[in-house]
Amino acid sequence: MSVPAVSYRAKINEVYDMGFYRLPNLISHQCFNFKELQEMLVKILKGELGAANGNERRALVKKYLTAHDGPLACERIVDVIDNMVKTRPELPKPLLKRKVLGWGLANWRRFTRYIHKYLPGRHAPEEFHRHRYPGVTLQELNMKIAKLQQVIEDRTTLKTYQISDQIFMIGP
């Protein structure tokens, strides 16, 4: 991806290094002690060292990573979904029995979650969830979208609407 990557291998274990971590290790600049790591990072930050290159590395990247050119993965996913909708515009409606069963199960889950949050010893209290997922304001979301659009050079005008604390609708 033309970005410098460093593999810090202070301890070498061939089983792991050439097993699970084979690809990251082989396509990165490798450092085997802290001094080498420091020197490598200084060179990268000064702009003296770019991404690791060479024919072997290019061949590995080509073998294991796909779609180097063309649309982004998110665009490809949207195209697939769009094609599915166009080729099957009328999906069969569920039977009344299935609708009632789905409604009942959804409301049962909602009811049990509501009761559980007041029971002692609950695994994850609401405070934990608020800490873990602090949410985002509409303004922050718009800034993140603008940054992403700048990176992918997308000039589409988007509108965002906040539906609830953590749910937003994004569209043209």
Secondary structure, DSSP 8 states (H G I E B T S, - for coil): -----EEE-SS--HHHHTTTTHHHHHTSEEE-SHHHHHHHHHHHHHTS--S--SHHHHHHHHHH----SSS-HHHHHHHHHHHHHHH--S-----HHHHHHHHHHHHHHHHHHHHHTTSTT-SS-HHHHHHHS----HHHHHHHHHHHHHHTT-----EEEEEETTEEEEE-
